Amino acid sequence: MDSFPFGVFLGLAVSVVSAFLFLLLLRLFVNTLKVSMNVRELDILLLGVGMNLLVLRYLLVHLKHEKTAKGLISITLVIGLMFFVFLKNTNLALPF
């Protein structure tokens, strides 16, 4: 399925799921090992956005789905810009 809207959906889904998994792993690591980590939870969201690059490479190299890759890269850029414009200097704590 090579379409731009599917790429946007895929980019949002991969970002949200991987950011949630990274946050869960960070919490488990801190709670089980009783280690103090100097990592803001909002910065972990950038790792979730970074996971889109792995999906992007798979789409372009193996599947040759260029329209889907364009949707994925566009939503990745929008999320990244929104992070740096709105959330970079805040001390907002995520509720989960």
N, C-alpha and C positions, 0 to 999 in steps of 0.2 A: 504494500500500500504506500505509494509515493505521493504524498500530498502535504502542502504547507500547514494546514490546520492540525494534521496528525503530528507533525513535528513540534508544533507549539504545545500540544497536549503532552507529548512524550517528554519534552523539556521540563514542563511543570511537574509532571509525575515523578520523573527521575530525581529532580532537585529536592522535592518535598520528602520523598521516601528515603533518599540517601542522607539528607540532613537529619531526619528523625533517627535513623540508625546510628549516625555518628554521635548525636547527642546522647542516645541511650548507652552507647559504648563508653563515652566519656563519664557519664554518671556511674556506670557499673565499675569502671576503673577507679574512680575516686572513692567510691563507697567501699569497695571490697579491699582495696589495698591501703586505704586511709592515707592517701597521698594528696597533698595540696597542689593543685595545678593552677598555674597563672594563665588560664585560657578563658577568654570571654565566650559565653555560649553563642553570642551573635556571630562571632568569627567562625564558628563551626558551620554556620549556614553557607559560608563561602566554599567549604569543602563539598557540600551538597551540590552547589552550582558547578563546581569543578568536575564532578562526576559526569556531567553532560559531555565533557570532552571525550571520554571513553566511548560513550554511545555515538557521538558524532563521528569518531574515527571508524567505528564498526559500520555505520550507515554509508560512509563514503567509500571505504576500501572494499568491504565484502559485499554489500548489497547494491551499491551504486544508486542509492536513492537521494538524488540531489535536492529535490523539492522538500523532502522531509528534513534533510540536513539544514536547509535554509531556514525552515521554521524553528528548528532546534537551536541554531546559533543565534537567531534573532531574539528568542525568549531568554537565552542565556545572557546576552548583552543587556537586555532590558532589566533583568533581575540584578545583574552585577552593577549597573549604573544606579538603580534604585537603592541598593545597599550603600554605595559610597556617598550618595547624596543625602539619604535620610537616616541611616543607622550607624554610620562609621564612628561618630563621636558620642554616641549615647551609651548610657549604662543600663539599658533596659534588660531586665531578666525575663527569660521565657518561662511561661507557667508550668511547663512539664519537665 
